[in-house]
């Protein structure tokens, strides 16, 4: 089947469905549109989940996420990673929870005695954090050496017996699910077919088009069910498909490009929903992006925490960032523009300045400074600190 859109139009459709082309109105609506927002603990700049929302909501403030969680519009759980999810999708988290209840393992071997004690304390005292539980052996180190109570809390959370009611200094604060979950929420676990359909529909909501492998990304044992449901949905006229580079892609026949491409630069987080699948990004946007947080320092090309620079519908570079919060200075530690890109384009420079200024404010900074760049003229242009 032939594609109804050009490759560039598909890119723009992807950006449209990602909520990038028009400002989004609320945190719950945006998370519902994206399907999830990944949670990450790195804080050399504002954390990833806040940045993803800020990229699509210029008026976003971190307290908005807390309110959405407190009001029961969203919840924390595991998607392909730890994430905020729409509360309306709660029943689709039950499949994983039931697997763990039936003996499945999540990182640690369950300690039934400690879990019983932890659950009893929360029932009696209300919401608690891991730090509210003492550990006789003293302070622990890395994540794999978590104290028993923290392991128990995480296991109970993953099983669905506890939910996160808030975070305090990024620590999860847990309460019993029965006291947190809104009464109107459907708690019937989906069938394999229902779960596969859910993954398909959420992926198309967020990305406009996708392959079976992309829709089943990092979910064990589900790709065959997704492929089966794609065939059913296409046979019933719900989906259409086209082939690109030997791969079948599916989309809704009613899909339309309704947004206009702005002259804008986006600085996108390493965990942004648009970037998270590296092969898709490379195929469709011709941008080979990899976060280097987990790469040894001597092997990094672009820096510890590099943001992707998206100019209109083209990725033109990346910039390693760090917020010096005490001095109010946002450091652009290393900026790398793609080979062949004219960094001195006036429209790009104007849009870049707006993007960095907004990002600096978002990080609580009043100034920004470019420290290093692979483009000499661009580095000279921004050699001095820029005040907001």
Buried (B, 14 or more C-beta within 10 A) or exposed (E): EEBEBEEEBBBBBBBBBBBBBEEBEBBBBBBBBBBBBBBBEBEBBBBBBBBBBBBBBEEBBEEBBEBBBEEBBBBBBBBEEBBBBBBBBBBBBBBBBEBBEEEEEBEBEBBEEBBEBBBEBBEEEEBBBBBBBEBEEEEEEEEEEBBBBBBBBBBBBBBBBBBBBBBEEEBBBBBBBEEBBEEEEEEEBBEBEBBBBBBBBBBBBBBBBBBBBBBBBEBEEBBEBBBBBBBBBBEEEBBBBBEBEEBBBBBBEEBEBEBEBEEBBBBBBBBBBBBBBEEBBEBBBEBEBBBBBEBEEEEBEBBBBBBBBBBBBBBBBBBBBBBBBEEBBBBBBBBBBBEEBEBEEEEBBEBBBEBBBBBBBBBEBEBBBBBBBBBEEBBEBBEEEBEE
